[in-house]
């Protein structure tokens, strides 16, 4: 297949004891009704087969490569084997399988750099399981950024975008304690986050002139310094710089008035200063169908906006909505990139 809009998506295994395998099986089994984009499951075929039998899902598996996955997808679930070291039991994570979990991610990224897949879609992982095996990254995003640097020799700043049907939101700082946010919030970090977001919304999402609503850090965006100096000293000069460079940015804005219906109609993405400032409204407005997309990487990466849900694994009750949304967005971004390259 020479055109990237025809290439499959690489779906990583995630933690095999979680709901990732359940959702992959469900989305393949209902592919016609749901319009599931063709994907190549990068993971352990034995545990996937056992989960299918446990759930009563008729899903024949076939070992495949990226080049034939799309054609295989019509009649069987294509799998690129990455073998687990220990037996997999639904709901019982095992750090002995950490190497397979990270190996699945590495293999998927390799396929992306080879141009063999249109996007990487990552199933949820348990950081605690990986930490027990010596994983040294805060999470998926930082690991993907490291893999990108290994491939290109250039450091990247990964930017988390929560994309839902009603809101796109980006946190500038992510997995750090709330008391550390103000110290981590530099003008350079805010500026780079905003410019990466604007570039990817333009180049990958097809928004010609993205509108950025930049939240303040403090209540009432600092109330002219009465409630904190970061808004005027750090954020406002960045917004002015962005506007001078031709980026449509507004702020710093009071976060408590940014997310109602009329406010959301005025921008394409909310740039938020910390994790919960972005993720609370994103999940409140689209809990089941929001997607985590990583901007700033030299390949497309999307992920469902939920965790491993070990308590639901193997029960058949996990909802596939967010993973379907992640696959769909990955396919859309791949098609848009292909069309832009052809144009």
N, C-alpha and C positions, 0 to 999 in steps of 0.2 A: 504494500500500500504506500503510495507516494505522497498522498495528501493527508495532513495531520487531522483534518476533520473526520477522516475515516479510521484513524488509529484508535485502539481501545484505551480505556483508562486503566491505570495500575492501581488496584485496590489492595492496600496492605492488610495483613492479617490482624494487626493489633494484638491485644492480649488474647490468646486462644481460649482462655477460660472465661472470658467475658462475652458480651452479646454481639461482638463483631461477626463471628461466624454465623450466628442466628440470622442477623440482618442480611448478610450477603446471600445466604440461602433463600430467604424470603423474597428478596428483590429479584433473584434469578427466577424463582418459581413463578412469580407473578409479573414477569418481564413484559409480557404483551399488554396486560391491562394497565400496568403502571408506566409503560414507556421507559423502562430501565435502560440507560445507555450501556452498551457493551463494555464489560470490564474483564480484566485478567486478575484473578485472585492470586496474590503473591503470598503463599503461606503453606501450611502443613496439610497435605491432602488427606492423611489418615484421620486426623482429628476432625477435619471438616466432614469427611464421610461419616464418621461416628456421630457427629452432631446431627447430621441430616437424618440418620436412622433413628436417633433418639427423639427428634422432633416429628418424625413421620413425614418428612418432606422428600418427595421423589425428585432428586437432583443428581443425575449422573455426572460424574466428574471426569474430565479428560485433561491429561497433561498437555500443555500448549505453550507456545512462544507468543510474543507480542504480535508477530507477523500473521499468525493464523487465529488469534483469539477472537476477533470479531466474527469470523465465519463459524467458529466452533460454538460461539455463544448462543446461536439459534437452537442448538439441540443438546448442548451439554455446558456445564459450568467450567470454563477453562481455568486451569491452575498451573502456575509456575512454582514448582516445589521448593519450599524452604522448610527443612525438617526440624521438628521439635526434638529436644534431647530427652524429654520425659513424657510419660503419658499425660494427656490433657483430660481433666475432669471439669465439667461445667461448674462455674461458681467457686472453684478452688484454685486460685492463682499459684504458680510455682516459679520461683526465681531461676530454676534450672532451665527454663525455656526463654530466659531473657535474651540469650544469643540469637535465637530464632526470631524473636520479636524485632530486635534491632536489625538483624540480617534481612528481614522482609522489607524494612524501610530502605536500607541501603540498596537492595536489589531494585526496588521501584524507582529510586532516584537515578540509579545507573541507566535504567531504561529510558527515563526522561531525558538524560543527557545524550543518549544515543539517538534520540528522536524517534524511538520505537513506540512511545505512548504519548497521548495528547496531554495528560495531566496525571498527577499523583494524588490519590484520594486515600487518606489515612484513617484506618479504624482506630478506636480509642485504645490507649495504653494505660497501664497503672505505673505511675512513676515510682511508687514504693517498691513494687516488684523489681523494677530495673535498678533502683538504688541498691537493693540488697545484693545485686550482682556486680556492683561497681560502676553503674552508669553515672557519668559525671556532668550531665546537662540538666538544667532546670526542667526541661520538658521537650516535647516534640519539636517545637518551633526552633529552639536553639540548636538541637541536633541537626535539623534540616539545614540551618544556616552553616553549620560546620561542614556538612557534606558538600554543600555548594562551594565553600571555600576550598575544600580538597580537590574538587573537580576543576575549578577555575583559577585557583591561586589568588583570588581576591576576596577580601572580607565583605560581607553584606550585612545590612541592618534589616532583619526580618520585622515586618509590621503585621500585627494581628488585626484582621478585619472581621467583624461579626456582620454577616450579610443576611438580612431577613426580608420578608415581603413588605415590611413597613419601615425598616430602619437599617442603615449601614452605620456602624460605630467602630471607632478605632481607639484603643487605649494606648497612650504614649508610654507609660510605665505599666508593667504587667504583673509578674509574680514576685512582688516584693511587699514587705509589711507596710501598712498604711503610714506608720510613723517615719518611714524612709522615703516617702514619695517626694516631699518638698526638696530634700537634698539631691535626689536623683534627677529632678526636673530642670534640665539646662536648656538654654536657648537653642543650642546646637541640636539637642535631641528632639525638641519640639519642631524645629525647622526641618530636619531630615525626615521625621515621620510625616509631616505634612507634604513635603515635596514628593516623597515616595508614593504616598497615597494618591496624590493628584496625578502623577505619571501613570500609575497602574489603572486608575479609574478611566483615564483617557485611552491608554494603549490596549488594555485588556478588556475593560468593560464597555468601551465604545462611547463614553460620555465626553463629548468634545471639549466642554469647558466646565470641569467639575466645580461645584460650589461646596466650600468647606465651612462648617460652623465649628468654631474652636471654643471649647468650654473653658471657663476659668477654673482655677484650682479651689479657691475658697468660696464660702457662701457669698452670694451676690457679686461674684467675680471680684472679691476683695473690698467692695464698698469704698473705692477711692483710698485704699490703704488702711482703712479702719479695721478690716478683718484679715489682713495679710498683705504682704508686699509682692508676692510672686506674680500676681496677675499683671500688675503694672510694670514690674521690673523685668520679668522673663517673657511672659506670653504676649503682651501687647506689642513690644518691638518686633517679635517674630511675625505677627499678623501684618504689621505695617510693611515689613520686608517682603512678605509673600505678595501683598497687593502691588507693591512697587515692581515686582517681577512678573506681574500679569496673572497671578493666581487669584481667583475669586474666593477670598477668605474673609470671614467676619468674626470678631471676637476681641478680647475674651468675653464670653457670654455667660450669664448666670445659668448654671446647669439645671436648676429646678424649673426653668421655663423653656427648655430646649426640646422637650420630647412630646409635647401635645401635638394634636393633628395639624393645626395651622402652622406651628413652628417647623415641623418636619417637612412641610411642603416648600419651605424656602431654601433647603439645602439638599445635597446629594450624600453627604457623609458628615457625621459628628466626630470631631477629634476630641477625645476625652483625656483627662490627665492621669487617671489611674484605673485599675482593673474594674472595680465595681461601678464606677461612674459610667462606664461603657456597657458592661455586661448586664447590669440590672435592667435598664430599659430595653436592651436588645432581647433578653430572655423573656421579659414581661410582654413584649409585643410580638414575639415569635418563638415560643419555647420549643415547639415541635418541628419547626421548619427553618430555623436559622442555620447558617453555615459558617464555619470558621475557615476563612481563606487567608493564606499568608502572602502578603505583598512584599515586594523587594527581592524575591528570589528569582534566579534565572530560569525557573520552570514554574508551571502552574501547580499549586497545591491547595486542595480543599479538604475539609474534614467535618464530620457531624459535630454539632455543638452539644455533645453529652459525653459521659464517661463510660467506663467499662460495665457498670451495672451488674456486678457479679451475682447479685441476688436474683436477677431476672434471667441469667444465662441458662439456656436449656429448658426454660419454662414455656416458650412460645408466646409470651406476652409482651415482649419488647417491641416498641413501635419503630418501623423503619423509615419514618417520614424524613428525619434529619439526614440520614445517610442517602436517601434518594435525592434530597435537595442538594447534598454535596456532590453526588455523581452528576446530577443535571447541570449544576453550575460549572463543574469542571469541564463537562462536554461543551457547554456554551462558550466558555472562555477559550477553549481550544479551537472551536470553530471560528470565533471572532478573530483570533490571532491568525488563523489560516487565511481568512478572507482579507485581512489587512495586508498580509505578506503577498497575496496574489495581486491585490490592488496596487 
